[in-house]
Amino acid sequence: MNKKLISLAAAAVMSLAAVPLSASAQQENAVPFELSRPENVSMVWLEGNDSENTIEIHYSQSNAMSEWSSRKESDYDNWLKEINGLGYDDVWITTQIDWSIDSQDDWKADEYWITEGYDKDFHQHLGDWAYIAQNYSAETTMSEWIFRYMGNIDDPEDTRWYGRHEDSDDYKGWGDVLKPDQYTKVKNEDETNAKLDLENHTIYARVRWLVTLRPLDGNDRYVTSDWSDVAAIGKDAVKAEPLKQGDIAAPVISDLKYTDEDFNGFPVIAFKLDVDDKLAAQAAQVSGTQGGISLEVEARVAGTEEWVGLQGDWIIKAGDMTAALQALAEKEQSVKKDTPIELRARYRCSQPEMDDIWSDYSQIITFGSQDMEITTQKVEESSIPDDESKAETTTTKKEKTEDKEKDDKCSLCGFCPQPLGLCIFIWIAIIVVIVIIIVVIVLKKKKNKDNESK
């Protein structure tokens, strides 16, 4: 009876979770950010560098989603207070990747993609070919590997290839969802694998977000974005032209401030990076060729000529990007409080078999320095004022230290470590005297013994 009640309860939970939110339900369980579909989807074959079939798919997200996710990573406590105020214990996003071969009419997504592959009785209905819960991050452009290991065709017990069609679980394997003419059988050591034929076939893919809303009380609810535009790879895919000098616009940066963090004892600044649709598309396009677009940040003391590269965030994302001022401090040795510092940034684009290209520099942002000083003696850190949002009014003194070796040389010989406070030569002399005394005593006893025996 207990088992039956538990089963009925589980079924009720899964039936509630299995249905995406309707318009009214979404209003009651509002997504705490502007949910939009993935954009700029592209794919590239890894040419056998992982498995024979591995394809890397790239896609980008909106600024609103990137900024919301960045706050979850960088300011979790305030982020949590915000969603608790909306009635949630947690909210997270995963990526779903659907695919079809040789047409756009054979998509794999079904009702089980909303319930992690299970029905109301917790029976599994999806195999490895269903990409239902892939990684997600705050970065503007993300990627995932698909079509990796598909199983051993020689092994009838391999559920990756043959699926499972007995007992309570019933799901297809790769051998069920691929048509025989879409792959060739390849012998690899002690097993046989399927190799996709991209010369004669085309793989289509689309991407969407799955948002899980976990209330403070109640069951998880799910909301999905719309599907992205369809990308293609293989026979009928259109290859994008590589980017050239002048294609990438200069970065737009603003809202510079000091953070409450430090890097090796030196201040860390943050600034907002504006990522427009064109840049997001270019970043996804270049990533799809195994290249990348990154951010380079430089600073200098106002009035000087030489710019210094700063260490910090380089992967493009909307929202706050951080950079440490250590390299600038090391170049200048001493930077006084409120000294004007200039900061600029540019994009660097790397593409396979091509020279790197750069965008123009952003407009220069000027801000007041904190006290920074490089010395060989000590580090002295002052407290950071309450208002950390204004770089011009924040003061922290940093000094680099170098440990001094103690002068423990012996005053008698000049080099020994003075065990127990005495020169090693005094110890040697003491030991020699003790040995002589022992020898004399032994010889004297022996002589007395010989005299007694006579």
C-alpha angles and dihedrals in degrees: 000000000000091000090051092051092048091049092050091049092049090048091053092051093049094045090055092047094044096072121074113234118277120222092268093045091049089054091053092043099034119191104242094228139039104280113209131164124265115268139201098032116185137160137210131187112233092219094236096307091128108014127339091262105034113137123187113217120198130197139161137220135216124271090246093057093042093051092047092050092045090057090052089056100040104031104026098156094057091040090055092049088052096054092040086057088056091052099260131126091195141350125196141169130222130182126241121199120195124189145187133184125227094349141038092235101077102070116160102213116113139153092292091065088076095052101048090260098303133114125221091279092052093252114151119241105167131071134202091286091071109086097200106144111029126160124283131191141173092257117115092233123038135178140199135191115237135177094035123143110359100182139259113301090198092061113074089192093059103111093192090069103024100030121208123287105168141070115016097323119077119176138140126247129215089271089060098048097042121073116230094245093053095072143026127224114247125190112227115181105294100354143051121237137185119250117200116231105226094168092066101024138052126221117209122197139183131185137210138172123246112204117199116203114197110192123212084248129014135034131319115270128201134217124183129201122226116276118267124243112283121265125198140204130183134032100356099030119122114228117223120232115248118256118258136201110295096026095100117069122223116270119264110221130175147147097057116191141155118259126217089246131089134202115220087336096310128113122270120210129199131204136177118254117204111215111192126196094260094054091046089053092048092048091051091046094051093044087054089063093050090260130107149207115228137176123247118197125197135181140184140174107267111261095028125105107220122082119209124212113236127215116235144086113358104162109094117250135148116253129030121007117188133213132180121228095213095107091052092048091050091051096048096035089205130035118176126218115280093012105152111254123192122210132189137166140200138183123250118204121200120189128177115269092001135099115257118261130203136209123231116274121269122246112285118258116205122204139163119264129233116231108281124174134171114211136158094228115058150333118245118183124192124202120273115242120246096251102069093159093080113067093193094063102041120103129192125154117214123184125180117232135214118193114237119225115233119241102237098157118145113256091215106046098012100227115047122100093239101236110218088356097296131106113260090237090059088053090050091051091050091050091049091051091049091050091050091050091050092049092049092050092048092049092047092051090049092050092050090050091052091051092052092052092057 
